[in-house]
Amino acid sequence: MYSYYFDPTYLLIIAGLIISLIAQGRVQNVTREYAQVPARCGLTGAEVARRMLDSGGLQDVAIEYINGDLTDHYDPSSRTLRLSATVAGSCSITALGVAAHETGHALQHRDAYAPLVLRTAAVPTVNIGSHLSWPLVLLGLIFSWQPLVTAGIVLFAFVVLFSLITLPVEFNASSRALAVLEGDGYLDADETAGARRVLNAAAMTYVASALSAILQLVRLIAISGNGRRRR
């Protein structure tokens, strides 16, 4: 007869998955809602982004169009703002909010905003950690070699740190975006409230990602502790 062992650390994975699904569902619903509401200024996301860049002294930052939905991002290595077609060519509140948010990252880059500088510098280490952490832990457990497990946990800790550093970067970009959208008259007070809902929902996906990463780290530490006790 086979015996079944339930690993309680799987509950951490389930909790992280639920948190992420809730955040993703929320951002999809809110962005879809305000994608149907045109801003009274009549400008598209690309036009607002270009004006924000130019007024911020970033005339050399190019705007490129990319495929996908909510794939918009600022690339500091090439100083390029990439906007999806649904954002670049739309005059909806969602489009203006997203475009202004990504432009906020370009303004952070201009100002050498410390959390952005730190996050950019951490990318190579985080890429290594995200790919090697679990294999190192598993190999360490298989061969009962604790230093390998510890190395994997340390690498994944950098992934967690990266997700935590990302939070002030994203919240600050949204604050910059909302200040410009309302302050420069692109959106009125009611429209700004809608854009704030869109950006807050998007920010919650980063919060969910950070919480999921923390839960994964806790699970790794728990698995490591269980492995030591079995030996």
C-alpha positions, 0 to 999 in steps of 0.5 A: 500500500502506498502512503501519501505525504502532504508537504505543507509548504505547498500551501505557500505556493497556493497562497502566492498563486491566489494572491497573484491571480487576484491581482491580475484579475483586478488589473485586467478588469480595471484597465478594461473598464477605463479603456472604454472611457476616452479622455476629454483632451483627445490626445493618444497615449503616444502623444502624451508620452512625447509631450512629457518626454519633451517637457522633461528635456528627454527629446532624445528618448525614442518611442517605439510601438510593440505588440502585446497587451500591457507590454509597455515599458521603458528600456534604460539601456537604449533610452527607448519608451516602448508602447503597445498599440492599445496604449500608443494609439488610444486616447482612453484614460487607461492609455494615458495612465499607462503611457504616463507611468512608463514615461515616469520611468524615463524621468526617474532615469533622468534624475538617477532615482536611487531605487531605479539605479539599484534595480538596474544594477541588480538585474544580472544577479537576479537573472542568475538567481532566478534560474539557478536558485531552485536547481542548486537547492534541489541538488543540495538536497539530493546530495545532502550538501547543505552549502549548495542549498544555502547558495540557492537560498541566498540567490533566491533572496536576491530575487526577493530583494529585487521585487521589493526594490521594484515597489518604490520604483513603480509607485514613484513612476505612478505618482509622477504620472498622475501629477503630470496628467492632472497638473498639465491639464491632460486629465481633469479631476474625475479622469485622474481618479480613474487613471489612479485606479488603473495605476493602483491596480497595476501596482498591486501586481508588483505587490503580489509578485513581491509577496509571492517571492517572499512566500517562495523564499520561506518555502525554500528555508522550510525545505532546507530545515526539513532536509537538515532534520531528516539527516 
